[in-house]
Amino acid sequence: MIKPNRTLSTAVLTFGFVFLYIPIVSLVVYSFNESKLVTVWSGFSQARERRRLAEIQRAFAPAEAAGVAPQSTGRKTQKAFDPASV
């Protein structure tokens, strides 16, 4: 029976994880890029995240104005699992 080569197994596993996670890390890093060009790094900025947060808040504004806030579902779920409310 052939013994597995531990060094080779570790190297292949490490290469696999690097191959899978480097694109994810680069997307996260470049999402904070100040430049409008994706390939040019011009500094750190949170402007896009602020715009996304504002868009999310605008999306929930009609529901909150109508009194159907997204947090209300959490209270109903909490009440359903609370043994004292039964």
ChimeraX attribute file (.defattr): number of C-alpha atoms within 10 A of each C-alpha:
attribute: neighborCount
match mode: 1-to-1
recipient: residues
	/A:1	3
	/A:2	4
	/A:3	5
	/A:4	8
	/A:5	8
	/A:6	9
	/A:7	9
	/A:8	10
	/A:9	11
	/A:10	11
	/A:11	10
	/A:12	12
	/A:13	12
	/A:14	12
	/A:15	11
	/A:16	11
	/A:17	10
	/A:18	11
	/A:19	11
	/A:20	11
	/A:21	10
	/A:22	11
	/A:23	11
	/A:24	10
	/A:25	11
	/A:26	10
	/A:27	11
	/A:28	11
	/A:29	12
	/A:30	17
	/A:31	17
	/A:32	17
	/A:33	20
	/A:34	17
	/A:35	15
	/A:36	9
	/A:37	9
	/A:38	12
	/A:39	9
	/A:40	11
	/A:41	14
	/A:42	13
	/A:43	10
	/A:44	13
	/A:45	14
	/A:46	11
	/A:47	13
	/A:48	13
	/A:49	12
	/A:50	11
	/A:51	11
	/A:52	11
	/A:53	12
	/A:54	11
	/A:55	12
	/A:56	11
	/A:57	12
	/A:58	12
	/A:59	11
	/A:60	13
	/A:61	14
	/A:62	12
	/A:63	12
	/A:64	14
	/A:65	9
	/A:66	8
	/A:67	10
	/A:68	13
	/A:69	14
	/A:70	11
	/A:71	9
	/A:72	11
	/A:73	11
	/A:74	11
	/A:75	11
	/A:76	11
	/A:77	10
	/A:78	12
	/A:79	13
	/A:80	12
	/A:81	11
	/A:82	10
	/A:83	8
	/A:84	7
	/A:85	8
	/A:86	7
